[in-house]
Amino acid sequence: MTTTYTPASGERITTLLTEWKLSTLATELVARLTAAGQGEALGLLAELFELEADTRKERRVDRLRRASKLPPAKSFDSLDRERVPRAAFLKIQQLATGDFLDRADNVLLFGLPGVGKSHLACALGHALVEAGRSVFFTPTYQLVQTLLAARRDLALPKALRSLDEIGRAHV
């Protein structure tokens, strides 16, 4: 079933082509096909470009998921919500929008051992990955060990730059 062409779908085609850095196509395709009376072709192209956009998003999320090092079993689906205070759960859901990343805000989770802090952090990470955001998960003890070893080996600045690059990856 082919979608009929509308000006909104023409704008969407142009937006997608611009996002994909196909600037000449973005400026010329819709105008030329419209001028040639090929609205039906534009409807088909709009449909195909949406499929391409969905496929690209899925591939990006898969790539981000692999790079994140998040434990696959620790998501919101597997979280025992009875163990998490309602206010904390609502705050984590709010954080899942990713707005705090744009502001470069830190998120700290405190609590006794075994209450679900890591699970909550991983669930937040999975939600951010699904939204197309880059995440890197590492336990605190592992991070500290890595940095202590780098300091011992007089390579701390290099290790810190490496962590900074991980933070900027896939953004």
C-alpha positions, 0 to 999 in steps of 0.5 A: 500500500503506497502512501499518497504525497502530502506537503508534510511528507515532503517536509519529512523526506527533506528532513530525513535526507538532511539528517542523513547528510544528503544535502543535494537530495534534500534540496532537490528531490521533492521540488523536482518530482513535484514539478514533474507531477510525480506525487505518487512516486513521492508518496512511495519514497516517503514510505521507503524513507520512513522504513530506512529511518526505522532501520537506522534507529534500530541499528543505532540502538543495537550498537549503543546497547552493545557499547553500553556494557549494561547487563541485559537482565537489569531493565525496568521490566525486570525491576521489582518496583515494590523494593523501590520507593515510589518517589525514587521510581518516579524520579528515575522515570523522569530521568529516562527522558535524558534531559539531565544529559543535555544539562550535564547533570550528575545522577547519584544513587545512595542506599544500603547494599542489595536494595537495587541501586545498580538495577535502577541505574541499569534500567535507566541506562537501558531506557536512555539507550532505547531513546538513542542516547549513549551510555557506558556502565561500569561498576564503581569498584572496577572504575576505581581499580582501573584509575588506580592502576593507571595512576600506578603506571603513570598513565592517569591522564591517558586513562581519564581521556579514554573515559572522556572519549567513551562518554562522547562516543555515539553522541 
